[in-house]
Amino acid sequence: MTFELDDVATACRAAAEACGRDVVAPAASAIDTAADVPDAVVTAARAALPAEPPTAGGAWTAAIESLAAASATVALAAAAETLGRPWRSRAQWAGLRGLDVDGLRSHHQW
C-alpha cells in the first residue's frame, strides 16, 4: 500500500532523514552493538520527531521509519523518551548488528 504524505509528515521525514544521516549513522554501529544511546544522539533524534502525539497522523510513522533506517535502537530510544517512557540503556537484544544471523537462525527452533 502506498500513500501520499501531507506537508507536515514530509517535513518530519526530511528532518529525521537528515538526523539519521548526519547524527545517527556515524555512531549507529557502536550504538546498535552496545544498545547504549548517547544523550546527544537521543536529543537530536527527539528533535526530529513531530511535536504532536503519534495518533495525530502519518508524521510520526514517517519520522520513526527514517530514524530506524539509520538505527532501530535510536528510533526506539527517541520514541520512548518523547512519549515519557525513559529508555533503558541496555536493550534485551544488544549486539545483534554484525553477528552471524544465519548461525542464530540455525539454533532457533521454528
N, CA, C and O atoms as a Tinker XYZ file with bonds, in Angstrom:
   440  protein
     1  N      0.844000   -1.169000    0.000000    73     2
     2  CA     0.000000    0.000000    0.000000    64     1     3
     3  C      0.891000    1.234000    0.000000    63     2     4     5
     4  O      1.859000    1.320000    0.756000    81     3
     5  N      0.555000    2.169000   -0.844000    73     3     6
     6  CA     1.270000    3.430000   -0.867000    64     5     7
     7  C      0.302000    4.545000   -0.539000    63     6     8     9
     8  O     -0.901000    4.431000   -0.772000    81     7
     9  N      0.832000    5.609000   -0.003000    73     7    10
    10  CA     0.007000    6.756000    0.288000    64     9    11
    11  C      0.869000    8.002000    0.207000    63    10    12    13
    12  O      2.093000    7.933000    0.318000    81    11
    13  N      0.227000    9.128000    0.013000    73    11    14
    14  CA     0.922000   10.400000   -0.080000    64    13    15
    15  C      1.028000   11.004000    1.316000    63    14    16    17
    16  O      0.061000   11.027000    2.077000    81    15
    17  N      2.217000   11.489000    1.630000    73    15    18
    18  CA     2.406000   12.167000    2.905000    64    17    19
    19  C      1.927000   13.609000    2.789000    63    18    20    21
    20  O      2.089000   14.245000    1.748000    81    19
    21  N      1.333000   14.119000    3.871000    73    19    22
    22  CA     0.969000   15.527000    3.864000    64    21    23
    23  C      2.225000   16.366000    4.099000    63    22    24    25
    24  O      3.309000   15.817000    4.296000    81    23
    25  N      2.088000   17.675000    4.079000    73    23    26
    26  CA     3.250000   18.560000    4.207000    64    25    27
    27  C      3.969000   18.392000    5.539000    63    26    28    29
    28  O      5.198000   18.436000    5.588000    81    27
    29  N      3.216000   18.199000    6.617000    73    27    30
    30  CA     3.826000   18.019000    7.935000    64    29    31
    31  C      4.626000   16.724000    7.979000    63    30    32    33
    32  O      5.764000   16.716000    8.448000    81    31
    33  N      4.050000   15.641000    7.500000    73    31    34
    34  CA     4.745000   14.351000    7.501000    64    33    35
    35  C      5.977000   14.389000    6.607000    63    34    36    37
    36  O      7.005000   13.802000    6.944000    81    35
    37  N      5.884000   15.069000    5.476000    73    35    38
    38  CA     7.024000   15.185000    4.570000    64    37    39
    39  C      8.166000   15.945000    5.249000    63    38    40    41
    40  O      9.326000   15.550000    5.138000    81    39
    41  N      7.844000   17.020000    5.940000    73    39    42
    42  CA     8.869000   17.795000    6.653000    64    41    43
    43  C      9.480000   16.986000    7.791000    63    42    44    45
    44  O     10.691000   17.038000    8.008000    81    43
    45  N      8.659000   16.243000    8.515000    73    43    46
    46  CA     9.170000   15.410000    9.606000    64    45    47
    47  C     10.074000   14.305000    9.077000    63    46    48    49
    48  O     11.110000   14.005000    9.670000    81    47
    49  N      9.682000   13.705000    7.969000    73    47    50
    50  CA    10.516000   12.669000    7.367000    64    49    51
    51  C     11.862000   13.246000    6.929000    63    50    52    53
    52  O     12.902000   12.623000    7.138000    81    51
    53  N     11.843000   14.421000    6.330000    73    51    54
    54  CA    13.087000   15.058000    5.886000    64    53    55
    55  C     13.993000   15.378000    7.073000    63    54    56    57
    56  O     15.206000   15.184000    6.996000    81    55
    57  N     13.414000   15.866000    8.167000    73    55    58
    58  CA    14.210000   16.168000    9.360000    64    57    59
    59  C     14.808000   14.897000    9.953000    63    58    60    61
    60  O     15.968000   14.886000   10.366000    81    59
    61  N     14.025000   13.837000    9.995000    73    59    62
    62  CA    14.512000   12.565000   10.545000    64    61    63
    63  C     15.570000   11.945000    9.640000    63    62    64    65
    64  O     16.534000   11.360000   10.135000    81    63
    65  N     15.411000   12.063000    8.328000    73    63    66
    66  CA    16.422000   11.553000    7.403000    64    65    67
    67  C     17.739000   12.299000    7.583000    63    66    68    69
    68  O     18.808000   11.687000    7.578000    81    67
    69  N     17.665000   13.614000    7.742000    73    67    70
    70  CA    18.876000   14.417000    7.963000    64    69    71
    71  C     19.545000   14.032000    9.275000    63    70    72    73
    72  O     20.767000   13.892000    9.332000    81    71
    73  N     18.756000   13.861000   10.327000    73    71    74
    74  CA    19.302000   13.435000   11.617000    64    73    75
    75  C     19.928000   12.052000   11.491000    63    74    76    77
    76  O     21.020000   11.811000   12.004000    81    75
    77  N     19.240000   11.154000   10.815000    73    75    78
    78  CA    19.766000    9.798000   10.623000    64    77    79
    79  C     21.081000    9.805000    9.881000    63    78    80    81
    80  O     22.007000    9.078000   10.243000    81    79
    81  N     21.171000   10.616000    8.850000    73    79    82
    82  CA    22.385000   10.686000    8.027000    64    81    83
    83  C     23.530000   11.385000    8.762000    63    82    84    85
    84  O     24.662000   10.900000    8.760000    81    83
    85  N     23.231000   12.529000    9.393000    73    83    86
    86  CA    24.282000   13.371000    9.946000    64    85    87
    87  C     24.675000   13.036000   11.378000    63    86    88    89
    88  O     25.837000   13.199000   11.752000    81    87
    89  N     23.727000   12.570000   12.183000    73    87    90
    90  CA    23.987000   12.338000   13.605000    64    89    91
    91  C     24.021000   10.855000   13.953000    63    90    92    93
    92  O     24.941000   10.393000   14.628000    81    91
    93  N     23.025000   10.112000   13.494000    73    91    94
    94  CA    22.872000    8.722000   13.910000    64    93    95
    95  C     23.819000    7.783000   13.159000    63    94    96    97
    96  O     24.516000    6.987000   13.788000    81    95
    97  N     23.856000    7.863000   11.845000    73    95    98
    98  CA    24.633000    6.911000   11.035000    64    97    99
    99  C     26.099000    6.799000   11.444000    63    98   100   101
   100  O     26.618000    5.685000   11.506000    81    99
   101  N     26.794000    7.914000   11.728000    73    99   102
   102  CA    28.202000    7.773000   12.112000    64   101   103
   103  C     28.415000    6.956000   13.393000    63   102   104   105
   104  O     29.474000    6.358000   13.582000    81   103
   105  N     27.415000    6.934000   14.259000    73   103   106
   106  CA    27.549000    6.212000   15.526000    64   105   107
   107  C     26.701000    4.951000   15.584000    63   106   108   109
   108  O     26.700000    4.257000   16.601000    81   107
   109  N     25.976000    4.641000   14.507000    73   107   110
   110  CA    24.981000    3.568000   14.536000    64   109   111
   111  C     25.570000    2.203000   14.882000    63   110   112   113
   112  O     24.971000    1.461000   15.661000    81   111
   113  N     26.699000    1.864000   14.337000    73   111   114
   114  CA    27.265000    0.543000   14.598000    64   113   115
   115  C     27.555000    0.358000   16.084000    63   114   116   117
   116  O     27.199000   -0.668000   16.664000    81   115
   117  N     28.190000    1.335000   16.695000    73   115   118
   118  CA    28.502000    1.243000   18.129000    64   117   119
   119  C     27.224000    1.260000   18.969000    63   118   120   121
   120  O     27.110000    0.526000   19.951000    81   119
   121  N     26.276000    2.091000   18.582000    73   119   122
   122  CA    25.019000    2.177000   19.324000    64   121   123
   123  C     24.260000    0.863000   19.252000    63   122   124   125
   124  O     23.804000    0.355000   20.277000    81   123
   125  N     24.118000    0.311000   18.064000    73   123   126
   126  CA    23.342000   -0.919000   17.910000    64   125   127
   127  C     24.052000   -2.118000   18.522000    63   126   128   129
   128  O     23.397000   -3.067000   18.955000    81   127
   129  N     25.365000   -2.090000   18.565000    73   127   130
   130  CA    26.106000   -3.191000   19.180000    64   129   131
   131  C     25.961000   -3.164000   20.695000    63   130   132   133
   132  O     25.745000   -4.202000   21.319000    81   131
   133  N     26.080000   -1.986000   21.283000    73   131   134
   134  CA    26.030000   -1.862000   22.740000    64   133   135
   135  C     24.634000   -1.587000   23.272000    63   134   136   137
   136  O     24.378000   -1.760000   24.464000    81   135
   137  N     23.720000   -1.156000   22.393000    73   135   138
   138  CA    22.377000   -0.726000   22.789000    64   137   139
   139  C     22.443000    0.387000   23.823000    63   138   140   141
   140  O     21.580000    0.495000   24.694000    81   139
   141  N     23.472000    1.205000   23.718000    73   139   142
   142  CA    23.659000    2.352000   24.606000    64   141   143
   143  C     23.648000    3.596000   23.741000    63   142   144   145
   144  O     24.569000    3.817000   22.955000    81   143
   145  N     22.617000    4.409000   23.880000    73   143   146
   146  CA    22.450000    5.579000   23.024000    64   145   147
   147  C     22.916000    6.818000   23.787000    63   146   148   149
   148  O     22.358000    7.150000   24.833000    81   147
   149  N     23.936000    7.502000   23.270000    73   147   150
   150  CA    24.396000    8.728000   23.928000    64   149   151
   151  C     23.284000    9.766000   24.013000    63   150   152   153
   152  O     22.432000    9.853000   23.129000    81   151
   153  N     23.302000   10.551000   25.086000    73   151   154
   154  CA    22.271000   11.570000   25.289000    64   153   155
   155  C     22.170000   12.534000   24.114000    63   154   156   157
   156  O     21.066000   12.916000   23.725000    81   155
   157  N     23.304000   12.932000   23.542000    73   155   158
   158  CA    23.287000   13.882000   22.426000    64   157   159
   159  C     22.564000   13.304000   21.215000    63   158   160   161
   160  O     21.890000   14.033000   20.486000    81   159
   161  N     22.700000   12.006000   20.998000    73   159   162
   162  CA    22.031000   11.366000   19.862000    64   161   163
   163  C     20.523000   11.282000   20.122000    63   162   164   165
   164  O     19.722000   11.537000   19.223000    81   163
   165  N     20.138000   10.924000   21.351000    73   163   166
   166  CA    18.707000   10.880000   21.682000    64   165   167
   167  C     18.089000   12.266000   21.546000    63   166   168   169
   168  O     16.990000   12.409000   21.012000    81   167
   169  N     18.795000   13.288000   22.029000    73   167   170
   170  CA    18.283000   14.655000   21.940000    64   169   171
   171  C     18.078000   15.071000   20.487000    63   170   172   173
   172  O     17.049000   15.655000   20.148000    81   171
   173  N     19.047000   14.775000   19.632000    73   171   174
   174  CA    18.925000   15.114000   18.209000    64   173   175
   175  C     17.786000   14.342000   17.556000    63   174   176   177
   176  O     17.028000   14.903000   16.765000    81   175
   177  N     17.665000   13.076000   17.880000    73   175   178
   178  CA    16.592000   12.255000   17.300000    64   177   179
   179  C     15.228000   12.721000   17.777000    63   178   180   181
   180  O     14.278000   12.762000   16.995000    81   179
   181  N     15.123000   13.072000   19.050000    73   179   182
   182  CA    13.852000   13.582000   19.576000    64   181   183
   183  C     13.443000   14.863000   18.875000    63   182   184   185
   184  O     12.261000   15.087000   18.615000    81   183
   185  N     14.419000   15.703000   18.569000    73   183   186
   186  CA    14.126000   16.969000   17.886000    64   185   187
   187  C     13.587000   16.735000   16.478000    63   186   188   189
   188  O     12.890000   17.588000   15.930000    81   187
   189  N     13.903000   15.591000   15.897000    73   187   190
   190  CA    13.422000   15.270000   14.551000    64   189   191
   191  C     12.018000   14.692000   14.561000    63   190   192   193
   192  O     11.393000   14.572000   13.507000    81   191
   193  N     11.512000   14.333000   15.731000    73   191   194
   194  CA    10.165000   13.760000   15.818000    64   193   195
   195  C      9.119000   14.868000   15.888000    63   194   196   197
   196  O      9.398000   15.953000   16.399000    81   195
   197  N      7.919000   14.603000   15.380000    73   195   198
   198  CA     6.859000   15.617000   15.408000    64   197   199
   199  C      6.448000   15.980000   16.827000    63   198   200   201
   200  O      6.579000   15.181000   17.755000    81   199
   201  N      5.952000   17.195000   16.973000    73   199   202
   202  CA     5.501000   17.663000   18.284000    64   201   203
   203  C      4.166000   17.039000   18.682000    63   202   204   205
   204  O      3.902000   16.824000   19.865000    81   203
   205  N      3.326000   16.750000   17.688000    73   203   206
   206  CA     2.005000   16.195000   18.009000    64   205   207
   207  C      2.126000   14.721000   18.411000    63   206   208   209
   208  O      3.115000   14.064000   18.086000    81   207
   209  N      1.115000   14.210000   19.119000    73   207   210
   210  CA     1.159000   12.810000   19.548000    64   209   211
   211  C      1.146000   11.848000   18.358000    63   210   212   213
   212  O      0.703000   12.214000   17.270000    81   211
   213  N      1.630000   10.623000   18.560000    73   211   214
   214  CA     1.722000    9.661000   17.464000    64   213   215
   215  C      0.390000    9.341000   16.794000    63   214   216   217
   216  O      0.374000    8.923000   15.636000    81   215
   217  N     -0.706000    9.524000   17.482000    73   215   218
   218  CA    -2.013000    9.198000   16.904000    64   217   219
   219  C     -2.536000   10.293000   15.981000    63   218   220   221
   220  O     -3.589000   10.134000   15.365000    81   219
   221  N     -1.804000   11.407000   15.882000    73   219   222
   222  CA    -2.306000   12.557000   15.122000    64   221   223
   223  C     -2.154000   12.423000   13.617000    63   222   224   225
   224  O     -2.729000   13.223000   12.879000    81   223
   225  N     -1.408000   11.452000   13.141000    73   223   226
   226  CA    -1.262000   11.320000   11.695000    64   225   227
   227  C     -0.016000   10.555000   11.308000    63   226   228   229
   228  O      0.609000    9.894000   12.137000    81   227
   229  N      0.335000   10.651000   10.037000    73   227   230
   230  CA     1.447000    9.890000    9.497000    64   229   231
   231  C      2.820000   10.473000    9.757000    63   230   232   233
   232  O      3.823000    9.852000    9.406000    81   231
   233  N      2.895000   11.642000   10.360000    73   231   234
   234  CA     4.193000   12.278000   10.589000    64   233   235
   235  C      5.082000   11.438000   11.498000    63   234   236   237
   236  O      6.278000   11.304000   11.242000    81   235
   237  N      4.516000   10.879000   12.542000    73   235   238
   238  CA     5.303000   10.042000   13.458000    64   237   239
   239  C      5.842000    8.818000   12.742000    63   238   240   241
   240  O      7.018000    8.477000   12.872000    81   239
   241  N      4.988000    8.167000   11.994000    73   239   242
   242  CA     5.405000    6.967000   11.270000    64   241   243
   243  C      6.539000    7.288000   10.306000    63   242   244   245
   244  O      7.534000    6.565000   10.251000    81   243
   245  N      6.394000    8.353000    9.556000    73   243   246
   246  CA     7.416000    8.738000    8.591000    64   245   247
   247  C      8.740000    9.049000    9.284000    63   246   248   249
   248  O      9.800000    8.655000    8.798000    81   247
   249  N      8.687000    9.753000   10.414000    73   247   250
   250  CA     9.910000   10.124000   11.129000    64   249   251
   251  C     10.571000    8.912000   11.778000    63   250   252   253
   252  O     11.786000    8.745000   11.677000    81   251
   253  N      9.792000    8.073000   12.437000    73   251   254
   254  CA    10.346000    6.892000   13.098000    64   253   255
   255  C     10.969000    5.952000   12.078000    63   254   256   257
   256  O     12.055000    5.421000   12.308000    81   255
   257  N     10.293000    5.742000   10.951000    73   255   258
   258  CA    10.855000    4.878000    9.907000    64   257   259
   259  C     12.183000    5.426000    9.399000    63   258   260   261
   260  O     13.117000    4.664000    9.150000    81   259
   261  N     12.268000    6.732000    9.246000    73   259   262
   262  CA    13.507000    7.333000    8.756000    64   261   263
   263  C     14.635000    7.189000    9.763000    63   262   264   265
   264  O     15.771000    6.908000    9.381000    81   263
   265  N     14.339000    7.377000   11.050000    73   263   266
   266  CA    15.363000    7.173000   12.077000    64   265   267
   267  C     15.767000    5.703000   12.149000    63   266   268   269
   268  O     16.948000    5.383000   12.283000    81   267
   269  N     14.785000    4.818000   12.059000    73   267   270
   270  CA    15.066000    3.382000   12.158000    64   269   271
   271  C     15.925000    2.890000   10.997000    63   270   272   273
   272  O     16.650000    1.905000   11.137000    81   271
   273  N     15.852000    3.562000    9.860000    73   271   274
   274  CA    16.700000    3.176000    8.732000    64   273   275
   275  C     18.174000    3.356000    9.086000    63   274   276   277
   276  O     19.028000    2.627000    8.581000    81   275
   277  N     18.471000    4.316000    9.944000    73   275   278
   278  CA    19.847000    4.529000   10.399000    64   277   279
   279  C     20.166000    3.657000   11.604000    63   278   280   281
   280  O     21.253000    3.084000   11.682000    81   279
   281  N     19.226000    3.549000   12.549000    73   279   282
   282  CA    19.423000    2.732000   13.750000    64   281   283
   283  C     18.085000    2.492000   14.431000    63   282   284   285
   284  O     17.438000    3.429000   14.899000    81   283
   285  N     17.682000    1.244000   14.482000    73   283   286
   286  CA    16.437000    0.904000   15.179000    64   285   287
   287  C     16.537000    1.235000   16.660000    63   286   288   289
   288  O     15.551000    1.645000   17.272000    81   287
   289  N     17.706000    1.062000   17.233000    73   287   290
   290  CA    17.910000    1.361000   18.654000    64   289   291
   291  C     17.653000    2.833000   18.929000    63   290   292   293
   292  O     16.980000    3.171000   19.903000    81   291
   293  N     18.177000    3.708000   18.088000    73   291   294
   294  CA    17.970000    5.145000   18.272000    64   293   295
   295  C     16.505000    5.502000   18.082000    63   294   296   297
   296  O     15.968000    6.310000   18.839000    81   295
   297  N     15.849000    4.919000   17.089000    73   295   298
   298  CA    14.430000    5.194000   16.865000    64   297   299
   299  C     13.606000    4.807000   18.088000    63   298   300   301
   300  O     12.728000    5.560000   18.510000    81   299
   301  N     13.883000    3.642000   18.655000    73   299   302
   302  CA    13.160000    3.204000   19.856000    64   301   303
   303  C     13.443000    4.113000   21.045000    63   302   304   305
   304  O     12.529000    4.471000   21.788000    81   303
   305  N     14.699000    4.484000   21.225000    73   303   306
   306  CA    15.069000    5.350000   22.347000    64   305   307
   307  C     14.407000    6.716000   22.226000    63   306   308   309
   308  O     13.864000    7.226000   23.206000    81   307
   309  N     14.444000    7.311000   21.048000    73   307   310
   310  CA    13.840000    8.623000   20.849000    64   309   311
   311  C     12.330000    8.576000   21.043000    63   310   312   313
   312  O     11.756000    9.460000   21.679000    81   311
   313  N     11.686000    7.548000   20.500000    73   311   314
   314  CA    10.239000    7.420000   20.668000    64   313   315
   315  C      9.873000    7.247000   22.131000    63   314   316   317
   316  O      8.948000    7.892000   22.624000    81   315
   317  N     10.589000    6.388000   22.819000    73   315   318
   318  CA    10.296000    6.157000   24.243000    64   317   319
   319  C     10.461000    7.436000   25.046000    63   318   320   321
   320  O      9.590000    7.783000   25.843000    81   319
   321  N     11.555000    8.132000   24.848000    73   319   322
   322  CA    11.807000    9.375000   25.587000    64   321   323
   323  C     10.752000   10.432000   25.266000    63   322   324   325
   324  O     10.288000   11.136000   26.163000    81   323
   325  N     10.376000   10.545000   24.002000    73   323   326
   326  CA     9.378000   11.533000   23.594000    64   325   327
   327  C      8.018000   11.234000   24.215000    63   326   328   329
   328  O      7.255000   12.149000   24.529000    81   327
   329  N      7.721000    9.956000   24.388000    73   327   330
   330  CA     6.443000    9.554000   24.979000    64   329   331
   331  C      6.486000    9.508000   26.508000    63   330   332   333
   332  O      5.520000    9.093000   27.148000    81   331
   333  N      7.610000    9.936000   27.088000    73   331   334
   334  CA     7.721000    9.991000   28.535000    64   333   335
   335  C      8.033000    8.664000   29.187000    63   334   336   337
   336  O      7.779000    8.479000   30.377000    81   335
   337  N      8.577000    7.743000   28.425000    73   335   338
   338  CA     8.962000    6.439000   28.963000    64   337   339
   339  C     10.477000    6.331000   28.866000    63   338   340   341
   340  O     11.019000    6.090000   27.787000    81   339
   341  N     11.154000    6.506000   29.981000    73   339   342
   342  CA    12.615000    6.519000   29.941000    64   341   343
   343  C     13.180000    5.282000   29.247000    63   342   344   345
   344  O     12.721000    4.160000   29.461000    81   343
   345  N     14.177000    5.517000   28.420000    73   343   346
   346  CA    14.839000    4.453000   27.671000    64   345   347
   347  C     15.806000    3.727000   28.590000    63   346   348   349
   348  O     16.598000    4.355000   29.293000    81   347
   349  N     15.739000    2.422000   28.580000    73   347   350
   350  CA    16.733000    1.624000   29.293000    64   349   351
   351  C     17.998000    1.613000   28.457000    63   350   352   353
   352  O     17.940000    1.393000   27.247000    81   351
   353  N     19.122000    1.844000   29.075000    73   351   354
   354  CA    20.352000    1.972000   28.300000    64   353   355
   355  C     20.846000    0.638000   27.744000    63   354   356   357
   356  O     21.681000    0.626000   26.839000    81   355
   357  N     20.361000   -0.457000   28.252000    73   355   358
   358  CA    20.779000   -1.762000   27.742000    64   357   359
   359  C     19.558000   -2.505000   27.219000    63   358   360   361
   360  O     18.665000   -2.865000   27.986000    81   359
   361  N     19.525000   -2.731000   25.923000    73   359   362
   362  CA    18.404000   -3.456000   25.322000    64   361   363
   363  C     18.558000   -4.958000   25.552000    63   362   364   365
   364  O     19.669000   -5.447000   25.761000    81   363
   365  N     17.477000   -5.664000   25.515000    73   363   366
   366  CA    17.492000   -7.106000   25.731000    64   365   367
   367  C     18.333000   -7.817000   24.669000    63   366   368   369
   368  O     19.022000   -8.791000   24.971000    81   367
   369  N     18.275000   -7.335000   23.438000    73   367   370
   370  CA    18.976000   -7.995000   22.336000    64   369   371
   371  C     20.148000   -7.160000   21.848000    63   370   372   373
   372  O     20.309000   -6.945000   20.647000    81   371
   373  N     20.957000   -6.695000   22.774000    73   371   374
   374  CA    22.109000   -5.875000   22.403000    64   373   375
   375  C     23.070000   -6.668000   21.531000    63   374   376   377
   376  O     23.256000   -7.871000   21.717000    81   375
   377  N     23.662000   -5.989000   20.599000    73   375   378
   378  CA    24.728000   -6.588000   19.818000    64   377   379
   379  C     24.302000   -7.433000   18.650000    63   378   380   381
   380  O     25.092000   -8.257000   18.189000    81   379
   381  N     23.088000   -7.274000   18.141000    73   379   382
   382  CA    22.676000   -8.096000   17.009000    64   381   383
   383  C     23.325000   -7.651000   15.704000    63   382   384   385
   384  O     23.540000   -8.467000   14.808000    81   383
   385  N     23.636000   -6.368000   15.593000    73   383   386
   386  CA    24.247000   -5.895000   14.354000    64   385   387
   387  C     25.620000   -6.542000   14.202000    63   386   388   389
   388  O     26.440000   -6.516000   15.119000    81   387
   389  N     25.848000   -7.110000   13.053000    73   387   390
   390  CA    27.151000   -7.678000   12.768000    64   389   391
   391  C     27.331000   -9.109000   13.233000    63   390   392   393
   392  O     28.356000   -9.722000   12.934000    81   391
   393  N     26.384000   -9.651000   13.944000    73   391   394
   394  CA    26.519000  -11.039000   14.388000    64   393   395
   395  C     26.169000  -12.000000   13.257000    63   394   396   397
   396  O     25.615000  -11.599000   12.234000    81   395
   397  N     26.489000  -13.229000   13.450000    73   395   398
   398  CA    26.197000  -14.273000   12.469000    64   397   399
   399  C     24.716000  -14.631000   12.572000    63   398   400   401
   400  O     24.337000  -15.560000   13.285000    81   399
   401  N     23.888000  -13.880000   11.850000    73   399   402
   402  CA    22.447000  -14.074000   11.944000    64   401   403
   403  C     22.045000  -15.460000   11.464000    63   402   404   405
   404  O     21.160000  -16.085000   12.049000    81   403
   405  N     22.686000  -15.946000   10.406000    73   403   406
   406  CA    22.350000  -17.293000    9.941000    64   405   407
   407  C     22.674000  -18.324000   11.017000    63   406   408   409
   408  O     21.934000  -19.295000   11.178000    81   407
   409  N     23.757000  -18.132000   11.750000    73   407   410
   410  CA    24.087000  -19.017000   12.848000    64   409   411
   411  C     23.033000  -18.952000   13.945000    63   410   412   413
   412  O     22.693000  -19.972000   14.545000    81   411
   413  N     22.519000  -17.763000   14.204000    73   411   414
   414  CA    21.445000  -17.620000   15.198000    64   413   415
   415  C     20.196000  -18.347000   14.725000    63   414   416   417
   416  O     19.524000  -19.017000   15.509000    81   415
   417  N     19.890000  -18.213000   13.445000    73   415   418
   418  CA    18.705000  -18.880000   12.910000    64   417   419
   419  C     18.817000  -20.398000   13.004000    63   418   420   421
   420  O     17.832000  -21.085000   13.272000    81   419
   421  N     20.006000  -20.909000   12.785000    73   419   422
   422  CA    20.157000  -22.362000   12.804000    64   421   423
   423  C     19.941000  -22.939000   14.192000    63   422   424   425
   424  O     19.657000  -24.128000   14.330000    81   423
   425  N     20.072000  -22.110000   15.223000    73   423   426
   426  CA    19.861000  -22.581000   16.595000    64   425   427
   427  C     18.433000  -22.346000   17.087000    63   426   428   429
   428  O     18.048000  -22.815000   18.158000    81   427
   429  N     17.664000  -21.620000   16.296000    73   427   430
   430  CA    16.300000  -21.323000   16.685000    64   429   431
   431  C     15.373000  -22.456000   16.248000    63   430   432   433
   432  O     15.457000  -22.918000   15.110000    81   431
   433  N     14.515000  -22.894000   17.114000    73   431   434
   434  CA    13.550000  -23.948000   16.786000    64   433   435
   435  C     12.288000  -23.328000   16.218000    63   434   436   437
   436  O     11.520000  -22.711000   16.957000    81   435
   437  N     12.058000  -23.478000   14.926000    73   435   438
   438  CA    10.864000  -22.904000   14.294000    64   437   439
   439  C      9.700000  -23.769000   14.502000    63   438   440
   440  O      8.604000  -23.450000   14.042000    81   439
